[in-house]
């Protein structure tokens, strides 16, 4: 079991990732409105939404490799400070160009989530690695729930304080910046270095060369592909669900917001509690197969659900499947990687996930517009099925260290 000290460190990392997603969630409804007010075209608005994920794709391995060389603590603290600055810049921005600068910086510093994953790898023993990775997913889910709700509340509060143009959106961004700054000060005092042995050569390793090396390895390459496919499938669903629910069931923004909040709540419960209890009983292999099965059924079921209650069933399967899949996948990748390369390995994995979040919305939107409105969900379900079949084919070579021997 983790020592009390390690549990407190996990709590700091949890809060750090949570803040990343709160900030991201708060700005999801704000960015399109602001960009429209600043004269952006639909294409420019889409680019403004995707530039954050693109920066994470480009720089997650950079921060991960740098943390292998310099340590996790300085990278996390520096990036928290950078995140705070990016939100202050967003609050100050009064043109489309400055909005782009702010979101680019937020994605650049937010790419240090790979370092947070590596930190968890450092302080958790192999048999608890996947349970530790579940905390990242729980923080994602909780941030996804709290972010939009907090953003709405802060915007209303800001409107009561001042009627100046864009004050309410600036008010929201200032609060996120203040939270990041508070977390930086808290980490400065309490966050300890987790890396026992620094790798002076980590920063010199080329990400594409490392990715090619990993993809050439049967088990590691397969798990990297599974992580990419699951991210691609999820992003394609997220990009078109609002349109689909509006067309099929006449849902408006309010109903869809509650639907996404429901997914977030299920994610928090399952990754915060269920996964951390099931992995010691089942191990990574069974948990991963079970998660991908539910994930496939949930994605494909969206296209088949004839009513809102049935849609609720499919979304529950989807949320549970995604919650079981991600920590088991990340835990397996971490266990397969050398101890000295945890940072850059987590960076490469997070980079692939970011690539999926960049390509997914474009793929989903293209399918929705060019073919049947159900095609994005059928396609996402098919991608998840490929991931499931891949895991089944390499199941015997996957680590299963999370399973307790009775």
Secondary structure as GFF3:
##gff-version 3
##sequence-region A 1 406
A	DSSP	alpha_helix	4	37	.	.	.	ID=ss1
A	DSSP	alpha_helix	42	70	.	.	.	ID=ss2
A	DSSP	alpha_helix	72	92	.	.	.	ID=ss3
A	DSSP	alpha_helix	96	110	.	.	.	ID=ss4
A	DSSP	alpha_helix	113	123	.	.	.	ID=ss5
A	DSSP	three_ten_helix	126	128	.	.	.	ID=ss6
A	DSSP	alpha_helix	129	161	.	.	.	ID=ss7
A	DSSP	alpha_helix	167	190	.	.	.	ID=ss8
A	DSSP	three_ten_helix	202	204	.	.	.	ID=ss9
A	DSSP	alpha_helix	207	216	.	.	.	ID=ss10
A	DSSP	alpha_helix	218	249	.	.	.	ID=ss11
A	DSSP	alpha_helix	253	269	.	.	.	ID=ss12
A	DSSP	pi_helix	270	274	.	.	.	ID=ss13
A	DSSP	alpha_helix	275	304	.	.	.	ID=ss14
A	DSSP	alpha_helix	308	336	.	.	.	ID=ss15
A	DSSP	three_ten_helix	339	341	.	.	.	ID=ss16
A	DSSP	alpha_helix	342	370	.	.	.	ID=ss17
A	DSSP	alpha_helix	375	394	.	.	.	ID=ss18
A	DSSP	three_ten_helix	395	397	.	.	.	ID=ss19
###
